[in-house]
Amino acid sequence: MTAPMELLDGLSFRASVDRMVDRALEALKIDPGTAEAIKSCASVLKVQFPVEIDGRIEVFTGWRAVHSTHRLPAKGGIRYAPDVGQGEVEALAALMTYKCAVVDVPFGGSKGALLIDPRRYTRDQLRRITRRFTAELARRGFLSPATNVPAPDMGTGEREMAWIADTYKHLFPEDVNHLACVTGKPVTLGGIRGRKEATGRGVQYALQEFFRHPAAVREAGLKGGLGDQRIVVQGLGNVGYHAA
């Protein structure tokens, strides 16, 4: 098991999210019981499953956390990474709840992850691993158009979403909404144009909006507008590339 994601101040990612939420709940004067209910993760599934790789058996570990079902379906990506853990998945699921609530999108929050370095596997191997992971989630009620809908995240994309949707269709052929079990799928399978660059474009819009508020800019120790800044983009994946 890898170490949990650490931040500069020594807090785990999960603890950092909880601290941020505690500050907001205190400012809103939410009573302690309600505050604890808002913060708590409703359920977490951990699965371990074998897949034959090059003539030998490998056991893979995955998680799917559901932070809140106050609105359905619960929504959140699935990431493939060699350093992910349950605490990180729970924290990301919580952030999905809060993000959806802030912009009044009618979804609860969820997140999933598979402990894997996808660069070490061929396309066919990743397809078989993804299909098995999908089956483990779906058979336990953690994948459904009505209740829990994944999306691409770090290490996954529209290809993996297509595999998930196809596997779900074969597991539940009676579900006429089977393609809705994931978002971020190819346009040819009912996906939305612009989905790939949407997250990076969201970074762009957030920065533009921030610099429209001079008081917030001053509070951050900055001067001028967005065009006056020198900006460093760390990482050039799907988000960083399109944000840049």
CORGIZI-V617203 format. One record per helix or strand of 3 or more residues. SS is the DSSP state (H for helix, E for strand). FROM is the first residue (numbers start at 1). TO is the last residue. If there is no record, write none. Layout:
# CORGIZI-V617203
SS/FROM/TO ; SS/FROM/TO
This chain:
# CORGIZI-V617203
H/13/27 ; H/32/39 ; E/43/53 ; E/56/68 ; E/78/81 ; H/86/102 ; E/108/115 ; H/118/120 ; H/123/139 ; E/148/150 ; H/158/171 ; H/178/181 ; H/187/189 ; H/195/210 ; H/214/219 ; H/226/228 ; H/238/243
